[in-house]
């Protein structure tokens, strides 16, 4: 469409009297966009920039599927990416490509926790994990953040209990920011609507 590749994801299910179909159209992911283009502005953007300037801690972006969480995280990494930093990302599939970031894809039956453990041995300054699936992985994320790493991750709202494994005092010590987001239609297309707790 207009020279841009569009991904089409179709979900169908039988319902009384026929079938229900939901189509998700997604523009091919290129370079991350500026945070302001994602709906961050004013005090929200200023607060976020202050959080990003801190050298370590845990930042969580949570939302339902197709709410733009991965795009938000990659835009955060774009702001942090520097030749002076070692940035690593563990992901389940190729969603974005950002030069200067060491991206590891889960293949060959490797679990998220195993990939994260291997990444931690590489001594990065910044880690982004595109999915925190369980309490064990959440525990690694919390302890990495406490150990001096800037850790960015997300999980779907349904999995918000994955951090219940960690004592609240440990969790509070590591947490820099949480952000929730949903995708809302606008005249220019769907854009994430953000709220944050700092």
KAKA-V19986 format. One record per pair of residues at least 24 apart in sequence whose C-alpha atoms are under 7 Angstrom apart, sorted by the first residue. I is the first residue (numbers start at 1). J is the second residue. Records with the same first field share a line. If there is no record, write none. Layout:
I: J, J
//
This chain:
29: 95, 96
30: 96
31: 97, 98
32: 71, 74, 75, 78
33: 75
34: 75
35: 75
38: 191, 192
39: 192, 193
51: 176
55: 150
56: 145, 148, 149, 150
57: 145, 146, 148, 149, 150, 151, 174, 175, 176
58: 142, 145, 150, 151, 152, 174, 175, 176, 177
59: 151, 152, 153, 175, 176, 177, 178
60: 152, 153, 154, 177, 178, 179
61: 153, 154, 178, 179, 180
62: 154, 155, 156, 157, 179, 180, 181
63: 156, 157, 180, 181, 182
64: 156, 157, 182
65: 156
67: 181, 182, 183, 192
68: 183, 192
70: 130
85: 125
86: 124, 125, 126
87: 124, 125, 126, 127
88: 124, 126, 127, 128
89: 127, 128, 129
90: 115, 116, 128, 129, 130
91: 129, 130
113: 137
125: 149, 150
126: 150, 151
127: 151, 152
128: 152, 153
129: 153, 154
130: 154
131: 155
134: 162
135: 162, 163, 165
138: 162, 163
139: 166
142: 171, 174
145: 174
146: 174
//
